[in-house]
Amino acid sequence: MNSSDVVIVGGGAVGCATAYYLSRAGAKVTVIEKNRIAFGASGYAMGLLSPLYGMGIPGPLEGLSLNGFLMHRDLAAELPDATGVDYHAHPHDSIYLSLSADDEAGLLDIASYSGNVDGVSFQWLAGQQLRSIEPRLTPAAERGMLVSGTWVLEADKYTEALAAGAELHGASFLDRAVTGLSRRSTGAVVQTDQGDVEADAVILAMGPWTGDAEKWLGVPIPVGPLKGQILRMDIGGPPVTCSVHYASNYAGRKADGLTWIGTTEERVGFDNEPTQEAREHIIQEVGKFFPPALTGKVVLQTACLRPVAPDGLPVIGPVPGWEGVYLSTGAGRKGIILSPSMGKLTADMALGRGDEMAIAAFSPVRFSSIAPC
Ligand SMILES: Cc1cc2nc3c(=O)[nH]c(=O)nc-3n(C[C@H](O)[C@H](O)[C@H](O)COP(=O)(O)OP(=O)(O)OC[C@H]3O[C@@H](n4cnc5c(N)ncnc54)[C@H](O)[C@@H]3O)c2cc1C
């Protein structure tokens, strides 16, 4: 039987970030991934690092989000050089449009918190000023907020860089499916389709599939998939110089030279096929504030599954009744920005240095009253 200090199940951004911080701290780490590194949403996300928007800030995600954002800057300074994997992380300003008074109210949180984040600032701009930055914005945009100092990266390459960084620090990767867990005196035996692996600590970072572990552990893990689709478009003309957002939709230029537009939020189970319906929906919705979406050519359409818990918060912490078994999942729409802080918190837990206060709002214990499937 193979053995390791820590086994991590899942090679997405959260599992690979955890592997990176653990192996850097000297732990013997094995990551078990049943498809390939960045197979899930971590391989297809937009890759925007916007620490304030869509986080419900102020709220429980504040620390996780702001730390994650700052940790990304450190990672960007070390990982590409160390691993040779360039994931194109760089500052990339964001415009959040307001087309009505209600929209503006939603942007006030960003305004009130921008001063709290080193390197991030905001400015309210009138429509004409916005169009001097991006002339193709709809004439209906009379006001909006320019947030300077947000970042963007290529999520698939970022996840691969974390994996390569972990490997440099001695982590091993197994190409297997985990099928069960059983107890041992400390930690657990991880059953896979190609034999067992034992470990003092086991971290389940299986994204939307983490709910599969309910039957292994006998505790409720109500984490499931929220499908999202993105269109990669050739819109012609000069590049979009910042990402443009309205409500939950966006357009932004990526390292492939294309403009990526999205997205959808679909509760359709584990179906990750792109659909014609979503394609038309995204084009119409983004076209309302960024008209080139209506005329551009779709080069690629992708679909993937975000991991979500019923209350929309991440699930990070020890599994009740299991010594040395932890969950780290449920990052929803924000798993790329949150992955360094989730990974570090999870790594610290597995090393016995966990900060209980930092994870209190995310504990799996909050689901204890739900009956497991
Ligand atoms: C359209 C879209 C756009 C997004 N844009 C952004 C963005 O701009 N910024 C941002 O911060 N976030 C964004 N996100 C969210 C982000 O992509 C996710 O929150 C994040 O990728 C989740 O990472 P994860 O590691 O938890 O899960 P995943 O990436 O799903 O990884 C889980 C891994 O576990 C493996 N696995 C599952 N079961 C097993 C098993 N039994 N045995 C072995 N391996 C197993 C899977 O194969 C998978 O590789 C976006 C998401 C979508 C859908």
Ligand as a Chemical Component Dictionary entry (heavy atoms), coordinates in Angstrom:
data_LIG
# 
_chem_comp.id                   LIG 
_chem_comp.type                 NON-POLYMER 
_chem_comp.pdbx_formal_charge   0 
_chem_comp.three_letter_code    LIG 
# 
loop_
_chem_comp_atom.comp_id 
_chem_comp_atom.atom_id 
_chem_comp_atom.alt_atom_id 
_chem_comp_atom.type_symbol 
_chem_comp_atom.charge 
_chem_comp_atom.model_Cartn_x 
_chem_comp_atom.model_Cartn_y 
_chem_comp_atom.model_Cartn_z 
_chem_comp_atom.pdbx_ordinal 
LIG C1  C1  C 0 -17.934 29.975 -16.290 1  
LIG C2  C2  C 0 -17.116 30.119 -15.032 2  
LIG C3  C3  C 0 -16.298 31.221 -14.849 3  
LIG C4  C4  C 0 -15.570 31.380 -13.674 4  
LIG N1  N1  N 0 -14.786 32.482 -13.528 5  
LIG C5  C5  C 0 -14.110 32.669 -12.358 6  
LIG C6  C6  C 0 -13.319 33.832 -12.185 7  
LIG O1  O1  O 0 -13.224 34.673 -13.090 8  
LIG N2  N2  N 0 -12.679 34.014 -10.990 9  
LIG C7  C7  C 0 -12.779 33.095 -9.970  10 
LIG O2  O2  O 0 -12.193 33.321 -8.907  11 
LIG N3  N3  N 0 -13.501 31.954 -10.143 12 
LIG C8  C8  C 0 -14.176 31.725 -11.288 13 
LIG N4  N4  N 0 -14.950 30.613 -11.458 14 
LIG C9  C9  C 0 -15.075 29.651 -10.340 15 
LIG C10 C10 C 0 -13.937 28.639 -10.289 16 
LIG O3  O3  O 0 -13.690 28.142 -11.579 17 
LIG C11 C11 C 0 -14.273 27.460 -9.349  18 
LIG O4  O4  O 0 -14.778 27.931 -8.120  19 
LIG C12 C12 C 0 -12.995 26.653 -9.069  20 
LIG O5  O5  O 0 -12.371 26.291 -10.273 21 
LIG C13 C13 C 0 -13.299 25.401 -8.252  22 
LIG O6  O6  O 0 -12.074 24.739 -8.045  23 
LIG P1  P1  P 0 -12.003 23.368 -7.270  24 
LIG O7  O7  O 0 -10.584 22.976 -7.167  25 
LIG O8  O8  O 0 -12.784 23.502 -5.984  26 
LIG O9  O9  O 0 -12.860 22.332 -8.152  27 
LIG P2  P2  P 0 -12.585 21.692 -9.587  28 
LIG O10 O10 O 0 -11.865 22.591 -10.493 29 
LIG O11 O11 O 0 -13.915 21.160 -10.027 30 
LIG O12 O12 O 0 -11.620 20.451 -9.282  31 
LIG C14 C14 C 0 -12.082 19.280 -8.639  32 
LIG C15 C15 C 0 -11.276 18.090 -9.196  33 
LIG O13 O13 O 0 -11.599 16.923 -8.428  34 
LIG C16 C16 C 0 -11.516 15.801 -9.286  35 
LIG N5  N5  N 0 -12.271 14.697 -8.687  36 
LIG C17 C17 C 0 -13.595 14.692 -8.395  37 
LIG N6  N6  N 0 -13.935 13.497 -7.847  38 
LIG C18 C18 C 0 -12.797 12.760 -7.777  39 
LIG C19 C19 C 0 -12.523 11.440 -7.323  40 
LIG N7  N7  N 0 -13.487 10.637 -6.806  41 
LIG N8  N8  N 0 -11.263 10.976 -7.412  42 
LIG C20 C20 C 0 -10.266 11.759 -7.915  43 
LIG N9  N9  N 0 -10.484 13.029 -8.390  44 
LIG C21 C21 C 0 -11.742 13.514 -8.304  45 
LIG C22 C22 C 0 -12.146 16.324 -10.589 46 
LIG O14 O14 O 0 -11.765 15.534 -11.703 47 
LIG C23 C23 C 0 -11.601 17.760 -10.649 48 
LIG O15 O15 O 0 -10.419 17.842 -11.427 49 
LIG C24 C24 C 0 -15.662 30.399 -12.648 50 
LIG C25 C25 C 0 -16.443 29.257 -12.844 51 
LIG C26 C26 C 0 -17.174 29.109 -14.027 52 
LIG C27 C27 C 0 -18.012 27.886 -14.219 53 
# 
loop_
_chem_comp_bond.comp_id 
_chem_comp_bond.atom_id_1 
_chem_comp_bond.atom_id_2 
_chem_comp_bond.value_order 
_chem_comp_bond.pdbx_ordinal 
LIG C1  C2  SING 1  
LIG C2  C3  SING 2  
LIG C2  C26 DOUB 3  
LIG C3  C4  DOUB 4  
LIG C4  N1  SING 5  
LIG C4  C24 SING 6  
LIG N1  C5  DOUB 7  
LIG C5  C6  SING 8  
LIG C5  C8  SING 9  
LIG C6  O1  DOUB 10 
LIG C6  N2  SING 11 
LIG N2  C7  SING 12 
LIG C7  O2  DOUB 13 
LIG C7  N3  SING 14 
LIG N3  C8  DOUB 15 
LIG C8  N4  SING 16 
LIG N4  C9  SING 17 
LIG N4  C24 SING 18 
LIG C9  C10 SING 19 
LIG C10 O3  SING 20 
LIG C10 C11 SING 21 
LIG C11 O4  SING 22 
LIG C11 C12 SING 23 
LIG C12 O5  SING 24 
LIG C12 C13 SING 25 
LIG C13 O6  SING 26 
LIG O6  P1  SING 27 
LIG P1  O7  DOUB 28 
LIG P1  O8  SING 29 
LIG P1  O9  SING 30 
LIG O9  P2  SING 31 
LIG P2  O10 DOUB 32 
LIG P2  O11 SING 33 
LIG P2  O12 SING 34 
LIG O12 C14 SING 35 
LIG C14 C15 SING 36 
LIG C15 O13 SING 37 
LIG C15 C23 SING 38 
LIG O13 C16 SING 39 
LIG C16 N5  SING 40 
LIG C16 C22 SING 41 
LIG N5  C17 SING 42 
LIG N5  C21 SING 43 
LIG C17 N6  DOUB 44 
LIG N6  C18 SING 45 
LIG C18 C19 SING 46 
LIG C18 C21 DOUB 47 
LIG C19 N7  SING 48 
LIG C19 N8  DOUB 49 
LIG N8  C20 SING 50 
LIG C20 N9  DOUB 51 
LIG N9  C21 SING 52 
LIG C22 O14 SING 53 
LIG C22 C23 SING 54 
LIG C23 O15 SING 55 
LIG C24 C25 DOUB 56 
LIG C25 C26 SING 57 
LIG C26 C27 SING 58 
# 
